[in-house]
Amino acid sequence: MQARGKERFKRELPLYIMLFPAVIIMLIYSYGPMIGNVIAFQRFLPGKGLFGSPFVGLDNFAYMLKMPNIWNVLYNTIFIAFMKMVMGIVVPVTVALLLNEVISSAFKRIVQTIIYLPYFLSWVILSGILITILSPSDGIVNQILGSIGIKPIFFLGDARIFPYTIVVTDIWKNFGFGTIVYLSALTSIDPTLYESAVIDGANRWQQTKHITLPGISTTVVLLSVLSMGNILNAGFEQIFNLYSPIVYSTGDIIDTLVYRTGMQNYQFGVATAVGLMKSIVAFIMIALSNQLARKTAGYRVL
């Protein structure tokens, strides 16, 4: 057994060598920064550094829980993130099912390219585009609404509408990627199942219900479990580039609060405590969702 293990190690040694740089990069950029979590338990002083600042125990966490807007920010984060998670599954699955029914491969490729294009653009670029087209004065969206008798809507300045604007624009940017993932899953379904269903007299809806949806259920469960880790991640880059103080009541999330607390108010300990709490909750949610998927769908990621 030991000789076989040595032979196997020698045979796979080139693979280990190829993997080594990736492991080093991960240790440096993923695990190394975790040392900075100690700031959550300090009154961090930049002049004294990470190991010279005084420890304050759980004072930063106590201060965090006493912040006047923390619970509103937490609600905003969960609401926006949950809406993104749900629509991020429903919309790509629906579009993938519709494209799967298209016979023309050329038309299908054109549609895939069009809906996939926004995924490659950063929110810095897209925010400028959205601010222009959603402008209440001369934006093309409000011009279209005005032509049918609807008053201009301040999508980015109305606190009631802002969270839904964030969700819709996020889905618009990312659903193309999810659609391609689900289309790939659809190609793994055995075509003979559809042929047998047609012989048995099943219509298109029955084929979708009993063959297509069960065929991609594993992919849906996998992406759902992975998305649970983002329950407190409502999208910092998107909201930071689109929000303003007028919509803080419904648009302020944990990440933007951390940014203002740490980078603008220089409360580094409190900002790190908020970020650490977010990471812990995300870890717990992934673990719970993985167990739920294992019990309900017989599938597990971890």
Secondary structure as UniProt FT lines:
FT   HELIX           2..26
FT   HELIX           27..31
FT   HELIX           32..41
FT   TURN            46..48
FT   TURN            50..52
FT   TURN            57..58
FT   HELIX           59..66
FT   TURN            68..69
FT   HELIX           70..100
FT   HELIX           105..116
FT   HELIX           117..120
FT   HELIX           123..133
FT   TURN            136..138
FT   HELIX           140..147
FT   TURN            148..149
FT   TURN            155..157
FT   TURN            159..161
FT   HELIX           162..186
FT   TURN            187..188
FT   HELIX           191..199
FT   TURN            200..201
FT   HELIX           204..207
FT   HELIX           208..212
FT   HELIX           213..227
FT   HELIX           228..230
FT   TURN            231..232
FT   HELIX           236..242
FT   HELIX           245..247
FT   HELIX           248..251
FT   HELIX           254..259
FT   HELIX           260..264
FT   HELIX           268..297
//
